[in-house]
Amino acid sequence: MSEAVPKIVVVGGGAGGLELVTKLGKKLGKKKKAQVTLVDNTHTHIWKPLLHEVAAGTLDSHEDEIEYLSQAMCSGFRFRLGKMDGLDRQNKKIMVAPTYNEDGLEIIPRRTFDYDYLIISVGSVSHDFGIKGVRDHCLFLDTTKQAEFFQNQLLESYLRAHTQGRPLDEGQLNIAIVGAGATGVELCAQLYEVSHLLNAYGLDEVKPQDVKLSLIEAADRILPGLPENISAAAHEELNELGVQILAGERVIEVTETAIKTQSGRDIPAAIKVWAAGIKAPEFLKDIDGLETNWMNQLVVKQTLQTTFDDDIYAIGDCCACKWVGQDQNVPPRAQAAHQMASLVYKSIINRMKDKELPEYHYHDYGSLVSLGRYGTVGNLMGNLSKGSMKVEGLMARLMYLSLYKMHQVALFGPFRVMMLSLSHLFRRSVHPKIKLH
Ligand SMILES: Cc1cc2nc3c(=O)[nH]c(=O)nc-3n(C[C@H](O)[C@H](O)[C@H](O)COP(=O)(O)OP(=O)(O)OC[C@H]3O[C@@H](n4cnc5c(N)ncnc54)[C@H](O)[C@@H]3O)c2cc1C
């Protein structure tokens, strides 16, 4: 490769980053018009909105994960494993921490990568708001590893209860989820389904009613970010499933056995999940003088360039971008990351042709919340619906599934996605509905 071609480095191959690097690789990398590099601290990608299914065991992460090296080979970019932990804007370099194996042996030393254009798309992690005991006693769903860990814990708890040869202790299989946004609500519905599936697959000493699910939310209703009618529909459905919904309850402490709220409640729980808010990774805070907000997000202009450095872009959950016409920033959603990836792709192409840069305007197409086999509810936004329109049932389910299909199409193209969907259907017909080990 000639030295003269620009070096484009994308850090974070998630919902936004992997789509972006795939497009750039195909357009520029393959034709040797640029050197396109993806840096990620894991070997594989899984679309994050699937993580609650991985946690519940209704999805085997290995079925849906994508090897970065393979995607890189097919799409014309390079993949480099490592965790970015620093930035040198003056010399246009990113710093990447050493990588260690499971025994603690260093396999890749600390290194740096030069860039002409840098796109940071490292997503977000759970925000514990400094609440006592959360880090020590809660499980999180930020990464595939954490979701798999959750699934292991769940299965172990069931196996223990199934084989202990005596009635269950009080609260032995209580599960409390803090945060009733889409993640918490969807996980709750999945866990209800799992309690029935595990019983059907033979762990029948545990009855579905032995599993007590609680959903705790500080706002006065579940799904506070969605219109009230959607929230009410989800509330009604979960209520019918027997989920204890505690809205308007602010958590002040988590202990090994319970969740304590400001109103004085003590909710006993053996398994506790924290899904109550997000922030960008800590290393971004004021990184080499870039502007960040209280959530560590990089503040960006409408072009998605960071406010103090035009050669550095930020997209997805890790950026703070104004939502034009609204009194808030663009929400941390997969659809926003997807749209931002498309915009930065155009922006880089335009820059290489000395053309004007496009500006980002978030298009909210609505939100869908899956309650597993018990339904899907959501709202559609846009011209077609003249504002917000409630959708539910089969139509909502199909639209929910199409979100993931759109991500897959951006990565593989429509034909391969059709083949993948077919093979998925065949696999489903011979595999159990839940991961059992
Ligand atoms: C359980 C769950 C359910 C959700 N459901 C929905 C939904 O239904 N609809 C919706 O719109 N949104 C949903 N979301 C939110 C959605 O997943 C995120 O908004 C979206 O994934 C953000 O995309 P991103 O590209 O910014 O980051 P991510 O997709 O999180 O990707 C970040 C990538 O950066 C990598 N990375 C992180 N730090 C570093 C580092 N220091 N160096 C190198 N690489 C790094 C990570 O390994 C990862 O690959 C859900 C989230 C969760 C957790």
The ligand as a Gaussian input file, in Angstrom:
#p B3LYP/6-31G(d) Opt

LIG

0 1
 C      -29.522000      -5.782000      26.478000
 C      -29.633000      -4.580000      25.560000
 C      -30.754000      -4.447000      24.729000
 C      -30.855000      -3.356000      23.859000
 N      -31.947000      -3.264000      23.027000
 C      -32.026000      -2.260000      22.142000
 C      -33.111000      -2.186000      21.220000
 O      -34.025000      -3.019000      21.249000
 N      -33.131000      -1.167000      20.307000
 C      -32.130000      -0.229000      20.261000
 O      -32.177000       0.667000      19.393000
 N      -31.084000      -0.272000      21.102000
 C      -31.006000      -1.253000      22.053000
 N      -29.950000      -1.306000      22.913000
 C      -28.919000      -0.245000      22.836000
 C      -27.959000      -0.565000      21.682000
 O      -27.446000      -1.857000      21.853000
 C      -26.828000       0.458000      21.649000
 O      -27.391000       1.747000      21.560000
 C      -25.911000       0.214000      20.455000
 O      -25.342000      -1.075000      20.493000
 C      -24.805000       1.269000      20.435000
 O      -23.942000       0.992000      19.378000
 P      -22.426000       1.455000      19.433000
 O      -21.839000       1.147000      18.102000
 O      -22.341000       2.838000      19.938000
 O      -21.741000       0.556000      20.554000
 P      -21.728000      -1.008000      20.779000
 O      -22.650000      -1.708000      19.895000
 O      -21.867000      -1.200000      22.247000
 O      -20.232000      -1.398000      20.366000
 C      -19.102000      -0.913000      21.049000
 C      -17.883000      -1.717000      20.608000
 O      -16.714000      -1.073000      21.103000
 C      -15.815000      -2.042000      21.642000
 N      -15.000000      -1.336000      22.647000
 C      -15.420000      -0.813000      23.813000
 N      -14.384000      -0.190000      24.430000
 C      -13.304000      -0.331000      23.628000
 C      -11.942000       0.105000      23.714000
 N      -11.492000       0.810000      24.744000
 N      -11.093000      -0.222000      22.696000
 C      -11.536000      -0.956000      21.637000
 N      -12.811000      -1.378000      21.505000
 C      -13.686000      -1.060000      22.481000
 C      -16.736000      -3.125000      22.192000
 O      -16.059000      -4.356000      22.273000
 C      -17.853000      -3.138000      21.140000
 O      -17.552000      -4.030000      20.102000
 C      -29.819000      -2.369000      23.821000
 C      -28.713000      -2.513000      24.664000
 C      -28.619000      -3.588000      25.532000
 C      -27.411000      -3.723000      26.445000

